[in-house]
Amino acid sequence: MITVNPSGVRLSPDPTRVIAKPFLAHTTSLIDQGQRLEQVADRLLDLTSVEIEATLGFLREKFRARHRQLETVWERHLEIVTGFVPRLASISDRNLRLLLGATFTQEYAIEGAALTNPSAIPTEDGQFLLSLRAIGEGHISSIEFREGSVSADGEVTVTPPGPYARAGLRSEISHDRPSFASKLAEMEADDEIAEMVLELLPDPFTSMDVIGAVAQVA
């Protein structure tokens, strides 16, 4: 028989923990999505330098304390949007670039609904790594990680999370264009539009290249 004793550790959701994620105005098609993003960008491009600087100052003041390297995040989100609106890539004014990136950024409460399913694995003597299922707004699940330790007398301690939450970064997968074209033919999906998109793609290509090519075809 195994004796189980409560550790006394309580893991509770914190609805104030947020991440900054891209806001891409999702629609029923990539074409519609690109058009909506372009309409939003056009409104920002009409702003004066004074308006841009004032708005950017307000956003920095409001959100900097909740996110690490906030401006780097804005720049990254602008790069994602340029896949839908390629002309934004040529903008050199840093303040305008940051404001565009900020506009296409949203906060998401990763623990807004619940924090569940703790699972631990040992890492070193007395140390462990804990994974958790964080359920956020819209009941979208994320995986969080915490560190902890167990003392010689069995006392369990879980290290509190840091002040900033951040989503993991995905690396783009490159695809071989001829192989991809062969697979489309095998699936009988090599129609006229697919051929037009393929002609615009480099070799190898990424998903962002596809988004850009679709936007050009549209």
N, C-alpha and C positions, 0 to 999 in steps of 0.2 A: 504494500500500500504506500502511496505517495502522499505526504502531508503537504498541503498547499496553504500558505499563509498570505493574507493580503499585504501588499507592499506599502499601501498608503499613498501611492502616487496616483494623482488624478490628472488625466489629460483632457482639457476642455477646449472647445473651439473658440477661436478669437475672431469675431467678425470684422475687426479693424485691420486684420492682416490682409493686405492687398498686393497684387502684382500689377505691373503695367504691361498691357498686351495690345497688339495692333487692333485698330478699329477699322474694318474694311467695308462697312455698309453692305453686308451680304444680301444678295438678291437671288432671283431664280436662275440667272445666267451670268457667265463671266462678262459678257458684253454689257449687260445692264449695270453690273457692278462697276466696271470701268467707267461707264458714263456718269454714274453717280459720284464716284470719287473725283472725276474730272470737274464736275460742276462745283463741288466743294472747294477744290483747289483754285478754280477761277475766282471765287469770291475772295480768297486770301490774296491772290495776286493783284487784286484791285485796291488793297489797303496801302496807305501811305507808310513811309518809313517810321514816322512818329507813332502811328497806330500799331504797327508791328512791334516796335520796341516796348510800348506801353503794355500791350497784351502779353508779350513774352515775359515781361517783368512780373506781371500778376501771376502767371502760371508757375514761374520759378518759385515765387514766394509761397504759393498755395500747396505745391506738390513736392518740393525738394526734400522736405523732412521725411517723406514717406517712401522715397525710392533712392537707391544708390545709383550714382552716375546717371542721373535723370536725362541729361542732355545727350549722352551716348545712346540711351534707349530711344529718344526721339529721332536721332539720326538713323538708327537701325530701322525704325518703323517707316521712315521716309523712303529708305531703300526698297522696302517691300512694296510700297505704293507705286514706286516708279515702274514696277513690273506691269501695272495697270495703266499708268499715265507716264509713258517714257519721257515726255518733254520736261518733266520735273527734274530729271537727272542733270540737266544743263544749268540749273540755278546755282549761282555761286555765292549769293548773299547769305552769310551764315545765319543771321537773325531770321530771315525768311525761311530758310531750310528748317531751322529749329521749330518755328511756328507751324509749318506744314506738318512736321513729324509729330508735334504735340497734338495737333488737331486730329490726327489719325491714330491717337492713343486713347485707350480706355483703361480704367481701373477695374479689377475683378477681385471680389472677396473670396479667396480660396477656401476659407473655413466658414463661409456665411451660413451654411446649413448644419454641418456636423463634422466631427473628427472621430474616426472609427478605425477598426481593424488593426490594432498595433501588432507588429511582428518584429521580434528581435533576433539578431544573430551575434555570437561573440566575435570580437575582433582581436583584443589583446587580453592579458590577464586582468580579469575583473571589469573589462570594458565591453560595451556592446553597441551595435548600430540598430536603431529602431526605425522601421518604416511605418507610415500611417496613411490611411485613406482620408484625404480632406475632401469634403463635399461642399461645393460652393454654390453661388447663385445659379439658378436653373438646374440644380442637382447635377452639375458637371463635376466629375471626380478628378482629383490630382493626387500624386504620390508625394508625400513629404518625408524628410529624413531628420532624425534627431540622434544625438549621442547620449550615452548614459554609462553608468558604472554600478557595480555591485561590490559592497565592502566585504571584508572577511566575516563579519557577523550577519551578512545577508541584507543589509540596508541598500535599497535601490534608489538611485538618484538619476533623474533625467535632466540633462542640460537644457535650460530654457532656450527657445529659438532667439536668434539675433533680431535686431530692430527692423531689418529689411527682408522682405520675401522677394524672390526673383524666379521667373520661369527658366527652365533649362533651355539651352540653345541647341537647335537642330542643325546638323551639317547637311548641306545639299548633296544629293546623290546624282552622279553623272550617268547619262544614258548614251549608249552607242546608237547613232542615228540609223545606220543601215539595219542593225538588228531590230530596232524599234519599228522601222518601216516593214520589215519582214513579218513581225508579229502582228501588225495591223492588217497586213494582207491575209495572214493565216486566220484572223478573226473576221475577215470580210468587212473590215472597217476602214479600208483605204479608199475613201471617197474623194471627191474633188476638194472639199474643204480641208481634209486631212493632208492632202498633197500640198496645198497652198501653205499650210502651217509648217510642214516639214521642210519645205524649200527655204523658209526664213530662219530655220534653226541652225546653230553652229554644230559642230561635231567634235567632241561630245556636247550634250546639252543638259540643262537642269530644268526643274519645274518652273523656275522664274523665267527662263528663256521661253518656255511654252506660253506663259501668261502674256509676255511681251509680244510674241508672234500672233497670238489670238487677237490681241488688241489692234495690231496692224491690219490683220485681215478684216476685222470688223469695220 
